[in-house]
Amino acid sequence: MQCMHCILVVTLLKIIKMAATASKLIGGNFLFSETDPKDVFIPEEFTDEQKMVWQTVHDFCMKELHGLGIERVAQLDAEKDKEFLLEIFHKAAELGICGVSIPEEYGGMGLDFNTGLLFTEALAIGLAFATTIGAQVSIGSLPIVFYGTDEQKRKYLPKIATGEYACSYALTEPGSGSDANSAKSKAVLNEAGTHYILNGQKMWITNGGFADIFIIFAKIDDDERLSAFIVEKEFGGIEIGKEEKKMGIKASSTVQLFFNNVPIPKENLLGERQKGFNMALNILNNGRIKICAGGVGGMKFGVQKSVEYANQRIQFNQPIAQFGAMKQKIGQMAMLAFVNESAAYRVGAEVDKKYHELKDNGATENDAKINSMREYAIECAILKVQGSEAMCWTADEAIQVHGGMGYAMETGVEMAYRDARITKIYEGTNEINRMLALAEFYKRAFKTKELKINDAMKTIPVGIAQNFNPFNNGFMADESEIVSNLKSVFMIITGAAGRKLKTQLEHEQEIVMNLADIMSVAFMAESAILRVKKLKSDANADKEALKIKVKMTQLYVYDAIETARKSAHNAIDSYATGVEKFAMKRVVNSLLKNYDINPKDTRRAIADVVIAANKYPY
């Protein structure tokens, strides 16, 4: 058996490190290349101007929403409080908040992508109102920014930036959710050739109850694929349904739309005919990473609410913050915020760099924006899943820290719990995003050949299976080695399952999701490691803060090994049998060995700093 094990190691374990000259601006390339920490953006590098954007949005949310009192905010209802919510919306517009993604030439702020993520993080404390503004600046206006003609941009973007036009995005139908291209809404060109006549229905439409502009996806005539249109409410023929009664985000307008012979001027076709589905996917990539950025803001807020309560709640003659059970929760919350923050802004900066690379190579403004976002579809899907699940976990634990008070409306954490839950559903469910991440990897590795997997798939000595890697040494060497091994485990099982199941693998969704989870924790762990490595090399970095950030990174790596090991065993048990199963598990176990830290003491050390600061301290 040991001989078979060695043979499998030699034949299956592949080197995943490309030469140092490998391009760093290729989405998914993290699986194959070593990233130099100096090439990675970290949140500590945000400029004073970028921090001012964060502060402006944060202060607005605190004044206009939290200033009402958390109990009143929890009772806000999109139908009952429509006029009041519109008043806040227009106040946000006066500060320029509605135009953050719109170029300056059309009256917007024209923020770069990473600053836009920072904006989204700050907006998270706006609770359900964050969904309202998020739809306005992202899925509601970006289709016009990215795909609109010059005339369409001049006509609509200035009014969107000032809030004169509220925006909405209408893709989902009763019979088409994740399978968006199966939508039934239909547009037919009239006999005069001047207007498309739209009929159909949409549901779960954010901002739909008060929007002036709708980005609507429908099929023209008998087309197989969707097209997109800019539709004004004033065109007529649009019936707006009642506000949905939802579990959370109650202050966000969510309605059904019914189209009855809506006349759409021919010039309001957005982008190319039958390219609407691709447009929707690209816009959703943008929204996915922003869910992670918003999640970071939500997690930090959850940490703050939890530690404030834990510091003032006295039981057994001391604050509950001093109990180990509370420190375990607070330390874990803070760690998840740190890791997701590291990964989100790493990718955001890569999108910006890709944009400039494309522009320098002659791409148009629109193409550069679209393709820089599309490039990182794998990472965006990963971040959507990781950010939303970490945020939901944090909200749940925040209730637990508050005990019975967490279940009461007056503290606000029960509202955060309900509001957070939608993030695992919209912009594509987390199940869909797990499968999307792996499908995109397969496409780029084996179909389009964008990822040079054949160059990377080189047999290496058994010595590397013994966890020796000459590429990793010095500070955080053990953790870097673990990330390399996580990538190796992903490649080994992906290759083996692919050879065994061939095209059937795409139908084995459980295995696909297992593989996606291994890939995801490798990326998240690597992002945190690169951040602390870069800080280590900075002579001006806060050394005491660095110690805690290292501990947060180590804690994530500790958890990542367990996640990957469980996912790997699940995948292997789901397709392999006999000797192959035994040998594959031996390979996985040899790579994912125990990581020797004390998780209890590590969490307590993190929690102690958070408790002393009475907030998330970084």
N, C-alpha and C positions, 0 to 999 in steps of 0.2 A: 504493500500500500504506500509506503514511504517513497518508493521508486516512482509510482504513478503520480504521487504528489509532486515530486521534483519535476517530472516531465511536464505536468500541467503548469507549474510555475514558469518553467522555461518557455513553454509555447504560448501561454496565455497572458502572463504578466508583461505588459508593454510599457516601454518608457514613454512618459507623457510630457517630456520637456523638449521643446523645440530649441533650436539654436538661439543665441542671444539676439540675433537679428530678426527674429519673428515679429511680425506686425503686432502692435499692441492695440490697434484700433479695429479689431475683428471680434464681433460678438461671439461668445462661446469659446474664444481662444484661451480663456483662463484654464481650460482643461488640459491644454497642451504646452503652455509656455510658462516660464518663470517670469514673474512680474517684479521689477525692481521697485522697492518702496518709494524711491524718489520720484517715480513716475505716477504715483497715485495721489489723488486729491484727498485730503482729510478735512473734517469739519473745523478743525482748529485754524485752518487757513482762510476761512471766510473773512472778507474785508470789512472795514467799518461801514462802508456803504451797503453791503449785503446785510449786515447785522441791523442796519437801520430799517431795511425792508421788513425784516422779521419783527422788529420792535414796533413799527407802525401798525402792522396787522394784529399783533398781540395786544397792543394797547386799545385798538378799536374793539376787539372782541371783549376785552375786560370791561370797557366802559359801556358799550351798547348792549351787551348781553348779560355778562355776569353782574353788571351794575344793577340789573333788575332784581337780583336775588335768585339763587339757584332753584328755589321752589317754583317761582314764576316761570323761569326758563323751561323747567320740566313740563309745565302745563301748556306751553305754546303749541298751537295747533294751526296747521296750514290753512284750514278752511275757516276756522273761527277767528284767527288773528291775521288774516290775509293782508289787510291794509297796514297793520303795524309792521309786519315782516317786510312788506314792500318799502316802507319808510326806512327801515334799516338797510335794505338793499340799496336804496338811492343814496343814503349816507356813505355807504361803502364806495359807491361809484364816484362820489365827490372827492374821495381820497385817492382816486385812480386805481382802486383795487380791481374793478371790473376789466381793466385794460392791461393787466400785467403781461399777458401773452401776445398782445397786439403790437405790431411794429410802431415805432414813434411817428412815422410818416402818416399813420392813420389815427393818431391821437392816443396811442397806448404807451405803456412803459417800455415795451420791448425787452423784457428781462431775458437774460440767457437762461438756458434750461436749468442749470443747477441752482441759480437764484430762485427760479420758479418753484423748485422743490422746497427750498427754504421757506418761501411764501406759504406753501401748502402745509408745511410742518407747523408754522405759526397759526395758520387758520384752524387747525384741528381743535383748538380750545373753543372755537365758535360753535361746537356741538352740531346740531342738525343744520344750523345756518351755514356751516362749512360745506355741506352738500349743495346748498343753493348756489353759493359763490363758486364752488368747485365746478359745477356744471356750466356756469357762465364762462369761466376762464379756460376751461379745458374742452370737453366734448361739445359744448355749445358753440364756441367760436373758432376753435382750431381747424375744423374742416374748411372754413372760409379762408383762414390764414394760410393753410397749407395748399389748398386746392382751388381756391377762388380765382377768377379772372381779375385783371386790374379793375375792370368796371365793377364787378361784384364787391371787391374789397373797398373801393371808394364809396360805394353806396351803403354798405352795411357796417363795416368795422368801426368807423368813428362813432356811430350811434350805439354800438355795443359797448365800446370803451367808456362812454359817458353814462351808460345805464339807461339811456333812452329806449333801447331795445333790450329786453330780457331774452335770453336764449334757451333753447331746449334741443334735445337730441332724441330722435324717434327711430329706434331700430327694432326693438323686441315686439313680437306679436303673440297672441294667445297660442298659436301653434308653432312658433319659432322662437326659441330662446338661445341656447348654445348653438343650435343649427340655424344661424341667422339667415343663411342664403335660401332657406325654404320659405321665406316670407311670401305672403299672398297679396299684399298691397300692390296695386297695379296702376300704371300711368299710361294713357293712350293719347297720342298726338291728335288734336282735332283736325277737321277737314281743312281748315284754313292754314294749318301748319304754324299757328301762332302760340298755342298753349297745349300743355299736357293736362289731361283731365285725370285727376287722382281719385281713386276709390280704395277703401280698405280700413284697417284698424290697427292701432298700436296700443301697447300697454306698458305700465311701469315707467311712465315718462316724467322724469325729474324736471321741475319748473314748469310743467305743462299747464298748470292751472292759471298761470299769469304770463306766460311767454308771449312775446310779440313775433319771434322768429323761431321757426322749427327747421332743423336739419332732418329731412325725412328720406328714408331708404325705401325704394319700391322698384319693381320690375317694369320696364317699358315693354308694352305689347307682350310678345311671347318670349322675351329674353330669358336665358337661363340664369343670369346673374343680376344682382342688384345694381341700380344706379342711385345717385343721391341728388336731392333737390333742396334749394333754399325756399322755404314757404313762409309767407307772411300770414299772420292771422287775419289780416284785413282782406286777403284774397277771397274769403268766404268759403262756406261749405265745410268748415271744421266744427265738429261738435265736441265739446270738452266734457268728459265724464266727471263724476263726483270724486272728491279727494278720497284716496284709499285710506282705510283705517289700518295702520301698520303697527308692528311690534315696537319699532323705534323710529328714529329720525322723523318724528311726528310734525315738527315745524317745517319740514321740507315738503313742498308740493309734489305729489305723485298722482297722476291721473291716467285714464285711458283717453285716447283720441280716436274719433270716428271721422272718416273722410267721405264726403258725399259730393262727388263731382266737383272737386276743388280745382279751380283753374290756375295753373302754374305757368307763367310766361316761359316761353321756350328758352330764353336766355338765363333762366334760373336753374337750369341743369348744372349741377356742381361737379366739376371734374369731367372725366370721360364717361361715356355710356358704358354700362356693365362693369365699371371699375369701383362701384360703391362698396362691394364687399371688401376689397383690398383697402379702400379708404377707412372703412370701419375698423378693420384689424389694426391699421397703423395708428388710428386715434386711440384705440383701446390700449395699445402698448404705452402710450403716453399716460393714460389714466391708471394703468397698473402700477407703474413705478410711483405715481403720486399717492396711491393708496398706502404704499410703504412709508413715504415721507409723512403723510398724515398720521399714519400709525405711530411713527416716532414721536410726533407731537402729543398724540393721545397717550402713549406710554409714559412720557415724561410727566404729563399732567396727572396720570394715575398714580405714579410714584409720589408726586407732591401731595395729592389728596390723602394717600395712604399714610405717609410718614407724618403729616401734620396731625392726623387723627391719632395715630399710634403714639405720638409724643405727648399728647394731652390727655389721653384716656388712661386713667389710673385703675389698676386692679392689683390686689395683693400688695398694696402700698408702693407700687412703682409703675411707671409708664409701660404700657404693653409693648412699646418699641424695644424694650430691653429683654424681651423673651425670645428664646431661640426660634420658636415657631414663626414669630413675626419677622425676625431677621432673615429667615430662609426665604420668605415671600418677597420682602423688600429688596434683598440682594439679587434675587432672580429677576425681578422686574427691571431693576436698573441695568443688569447685564443685557437683557434683551433689547432695551432701548439703545444701549451703546453699540451693539453688534448690528442692528438694523440701520442705525444711523451711519455707521461705517460703510456698509454695503450700498445704501441708497445714494449717498453723495459720491462714492467712488464711481458708480455707473453714470450719475448725472454729469459729472465732469468729463467722462469718456464720450458721452453724447455730444457735449459742446466741442470737444476736440475733433470728433469725427465731422461735425458740421463745418468747422474751419478747414479741415483737410479737404473735404469735398468742394468747398468754395474755392480754395486755392487751386484745385484741379479743374476749375471751369464750370462747376455745377451752378445752376440757377439757385436763387434764394429758396424757392419752394422745394426744389429737388433736394437741396442740401438739408433742409429741415426734415423732410419726409424720410430720406434715406438714413440720416444719422440716427433717427429714432428707430427705424426698422432694423438697423444693424444690431441693436441690443434687445431683440425680441426675447431671446432665451433668458437673459438677466432680468428683464422686466417681469416675465412670468414668475421667475423664482422669487423676486422681491414682493410681488403681489401676494403670493402664498405666505411667505415667511412673515411679512409685515402684518397682514391681517390676522393671522393665527396668533402671533405674539401679542397684538393689541387686544384681541378677544380674551386671551389668557390673562393678561394684565388687568383688564376690567373685571373679570371674574374674581381674581385674587384681591382686588381692591375692595370688593364687597365683603369678602371674607375677613379682611383686616378690620373693617368697620363693624363686623358682626351684625347684630340686629339693626343697627343704625344704617348699615349699608343697604338693607332691604327697604328702608324708608325713603320717601321722595325727598325729604328735606336736605339730605347730604349731597344729592346729585349723582352718586356713583351708580345707582340702579339705572339712571338714564344713560350714563356712559356705557353700561353693559348692554342695554338694548340697542343703542345707536351703533355700537361697534359691530354687532353681529352681521349687519348687512354687508360689511366689507369682505366677508368670505363668499359672498354671492355675486355682487355686481362687478362689472368689468370682466365677466367670465367667472364661473364658479371656481373654487380652488381645485376641484377635481379636473376641470377642463384645463386650467392653467398648468397643472402638473403634467398632463398629457401633451399640452402644447409645447412645453419646454423640451420634452424629449423628442417630440415629432420634429421640432425645428432643428434640434441637434442632428437627428438622422438625416434630414434634408440637406443640411449644410455639409455634413461629413461625407455622405455617400452619393447624393444626387448632384448638387451644384458644385461640390468639391471646394467650397469656400474654406472649410476647415481642413487643413492638410493632414488628415488622419493617417493616410498611408505612409507619410514621412515619419509620423510619430510612432506608428505601430512597429517598433523594432524590438526584437527579442533582447532581453538583458540577462545578465548572470543571475544565478540563484542568490547571490550575495545581496541583491537589492531586496529580495523577499525576506531576508533576515533583518530588514529595516536599516540597511546601510545606504546612505545616499550622499555622495560627495558634494551635491549642490547645496545641502543644508548644513550650516554650522554657525557657531556663535550664538548671539542673542536670539531667543525663541527658536532655537534649532529643533528641539523636540517637537514643538507645536507645528513647525513648518514641515517636518517629516511626516507628522500625522496627516496634514492636508495632502501631501503627495500620495500617501497611502489611501486616503479617501478617494482621490481621483483614480488611483490604480484599481481599487475595488469596483468603482463605477465602470471603468473600461473593461475589466475582466468579465463582469457579469453581463454587461451589455453585449459584448462580443459573443460570449458563450450562449446566452439566451437567443441572440439573433441567429446564430448558426443552427441552433436546435429548432427554433420555432419558425424561422424565416418570416414570411409575410404575415403569418398568424400572430406574431408578437404584437402588432398594433391592436389586435382584438383582445389581448390579454391585459385589460386595463389595470388590474391589480398589480401585475408585475411592472408595468410601465410607471405607475405611481411610486412603487418602491424604488425604482431606479432614479426617478426624478428627485426623491427625497435625499438619496445619497449625493447626487450632483449638487443639490441645493445647500446642504450643510457644508460641503467642501467649499463652495463659493463664499458662504457667509463667514465661515471660520477664517478663510484666507483673507477676506476683507478686513477683519478685526486685527489679524496678525500684521498685515501690511501697515495698518494705521499705527500700531504701537511701535513697530520697527522704525517708521519714519519719525515718530516723536522721539525715540531713543537717540536718533542721530541729530536732533535739534538741540543745540546747546542752550537755547532759551526756553525750552519746554519746562513746564512745572513738573519737577521730579517726583513730588509726592503724589500728584494726580496721576502721573505715569504708572506708579506702582499699583494703583487701584485699577487703572485701565488694563494693565497686564493681567491682573487677577480676573477681571471681567472676561478677557479674551480666553484665559485658561479655563474658566468655568464653562464657557461655551464649547470649547474644544472637548472638554470632558463629556458634556452632554451629547455632542455631535457624534462621538465614537459610538455611544449607545444607540443613538438613532440610526446610524449607518449600519451597525451590526445587526440590529433587529430587521431593518429593511432588506439587507443583503440575505439574511437567512430566510426571510419570507419569500423573497424572489427565487432563491435556489430551491427551496422546498416546493415551490409552485411549478417548476418546470423540469427539474433534474431528478434522476433516480439512481439507485445503486452506487457504483464506484464513483461516477461523476459527481453525485451529490456529496459523497464523503470527501472527495478530493477538493471540490470547490469550497466547501466549508473550512477545510484545513487551510487553504490559501487565504480566505477572508480572515480567519482567526489569527493567522500568522502576521497579517498586516495590521489588523485592528486590535492590537494588544492593549492591556490595561494601561491607563495613563495615570501616573502616580501623583495625584494631588489630593489634598483633604478638602472635599467639597463643602463640608460644614464650615470649616474655618475660613475658606475662601468666600463663601456667601456672607458670613458674619463680618469679615473685614470690609467687604463692599458696603454692606448695610450700615456699619458703624459710621462711615463717611457720609452716607446719605442722611442718616438720622441726625448727625451733628449739624448738617447743612439745612435740615428741615425741608429739603427739596432734592430733585435730581441736580447734582452739583456741577455738571459739565456742560 
